[in-house]
Amino acid sequence: MTLLCERCYGPIDPAREDFYHLAHISHADRSGDVVWNDATVHSDPSCAVMAHADGAGRHRKAA
């Protein structure tokens, strides 16, 4: 399976690059089944969007 960065839409190579796998609940149906939305993003500032952003979208570490 090919992983694509949700920020820059570039491919992520799991063997060579660090990345985050994110998931959040999209919705739940009446029977209680949960539908998840999954995403992957580069964790490095090498992500094209992060490296060339003018202040917006910069990577910040959680406190």
PLY file of the C-alpha trace (Angstrom):
ply
format ascii 1.0
element vertex 63
property float x
property float y
property float z
element edge 62
property int vertex1
property int vertex2
end_header
0.00 0.00 0.00
1.34 3.44 -0.91
1.20 6.05 1.84
0.56 9.66 0.79
1.15 12.70 2.97
-2.09 14.59 3.63
-0.16 17.89 3.69
1.92 17.74 0.50
0.38 14.69 -1.24
3.88 13.29 -1.67
4.62 9.60 -1.14
5.89 8.42 2.24
8.46 5.63 2.36
7.93 3.86 5.72
11.39 2.27 5.51
13.23 5.61 5.20
10.95 8.36 6.54
9.32 9.17 9.85
5.61 9.79 9.66
2.51 10.04 11.81
-0.50 7.83 11.35
-3.59 9.75 12.46
-7.12 8.50 12.95
-10.33 10.09 14.10
-13.93 8.99 14.28
-15.92 9.94 11.20
-19.27 8.79 12.54
-21.07 5.99 14.31
-24.23 4.32 13.10
-27.28 3.37 15.16
-25.90 -0.07 15.96
-22.75 1.48 17.44
-20.33 0.60 14.63
-17.67 3.30 14.28
-16.29 4.49 10.94
-12.72 5.83 11.15
-10.94 8.36 8.92
-7.23 7.55 8.62
-4.45 9.88 7.48
-0.66 9.89 7.29
1.62 12.93 7.35
5.38 13.49 7.26
6.81 14.19 10.72
9.93 15.82 9.26
10.14 19.40 7.99
11.12 17.76 4.69
7.45 17.78 3.78
7.18 20.23 0.89
4.28 22.17 2.39
6.01 22.51 5.76
9.43 23.41 4.37
8.09 26.19 2.15
5.31 27.55 4.37
5.61 31.21 5.35
4.70 30.76 8.98
1.47 28.90 8.33
1.46 25.17 8.88
4.79 24.97 10.67
5.49 21.83 12.64
5.25 22.38 16.38
6.01 19.79 19.02
3.40 19.12 21.66
4.22 20.40 25.14
0 1
1 2
2 3
3 4
4 5
5 6
6 7
7 8
8 9
9 10
10 11
11 12
12 13
13 14
14 15
15 16
16 17
17 18
18 19
19 20
20 21
21 22
22 23
23 24
24 25
25 26
26 27
27 28
28 29
29 30
30 31
31 32
32 33
33 34
34 35
35 36
36 37
37 38
38 39
39 40
40 41
41 42
42 43
43 44
44 45
45 46
46 47
47 48
48 49
49 50
50 51
51 52
52 53
53 54
54 55
55 56
56 57
57 58
58 59
59 60
60 61
61 62
